[in-house]
Amino acid sequence: MDDKLQFDLVSPERLVISERVDSVTIPGVEGDFGVLPNHSPVMAMIREGELIVENDGTQRSFALSGGFADVTPEGVTVLAEAISTPDVGSTD
């Protein structure tokens, strides 16, 4: 069994991240939720907030202005309205 999940973060302009990670914490409209490998399928709306990606003991965060998350047992795709981070910059 693979201990990583595929994570794709997409803005309207481009694919921001596509990599294997340990977990993702998503700011859902009904509350924050964590995604680990083999998560049950779910589609969720995202509110404005901080998305956190954990991989190999490090964390990265991205400020999202809203969007959707599509979770499958293999991974998660986040379609964000706008994304900003010190590393990536604003993609408004």
Buried (B, 14 or more C-beta within 10 A) or exposed (E): EEEBBBBBBBBEEEEBBEEEBBBBBBBBEEEEBEBBBEBEEEEBEBBEBEBBBBBEEEEBBBBBBBBBBBBBEEBBBBBBBBBBBEEBEEBE
